[in-house]
Amino acid sequence: MDGNGTSQILVRLRDVLRDSAVEERDWDAVAPETTIESLGFDSLTILDVLYDVEEEFGIALEPKQVVKTRTVGEIIGLLQQHGA
């Protein structure tokens, strides 16, 4: 997928993360290299976010795969692998 597709996924993913977050932050600054932990999500809360991501993108992800992700870019990669 091209950089533009990645950018579009990132924008949509930021919205989902923003809606699920408990902490306020500059969501426009969230980049592929941003760590999930730095956003305030641990392995349990990221599973809650998983449902919202699946709804937004209309795909199903394996929870085991999502829990292993460390960065926003890795989530984007999973979404791309599943046709987002």
NORNORFEN-V418588 format. One record per backbone hydrogen bond with DSSP energy under -1.0 kcal/mol. NH is the residue of the N-H (numbers start at 0). CO is the residue of the C=O. E is the energy in kcal/mol with one decimal. If there is no record, write none. Layout:
((NH:CO:E) (NH:CO:E))
This chain:
((5:1:-1.9) (6:2:-2.3) (7:3:-2.2) (8:4:-2.2) (9:5:-2.5) (10:6:-2.2) (11:7:-1.9) (12:8:-3.0) (13:9:-2.7) (14:10:-1.6) (15:11:-1.8) (16:12:-2.8) (17:13:-2.9) (18:14:-2.2) (19:15:-1.3) (20:16:-1.3) (26:24:-1.4) (28:25:-1.5) (29:26:-1.2) (33:30:-2.0) (35:69:-2.1) (39:36:-1.8) (40:35:-1.6) (45:41:-2.4) (47:43:-1.0) (48:44:-1.9) (49:45:-1.7) (52:48:-2.6) (53:49:-2.7) (54:50:-2.2) (55:51:-2.5) (56:52:-2.4) (57:53:-1.6) (58:53:-1.0) (65:61:-1.9) (66:62:-2.6) (67:63:-1.1) (68:65:-1.3) (71:33:-2.5) (72:31:-3.2) (74:70:-1.4) (75:71:-2.4) (76:72:-2.3) (77:73:-2.0) (78:74:-2.5) (79:75:-2.5) (80:76:-2.3) (81:77:-1.4) (82:79:-1.6) (83:78:-2.9))
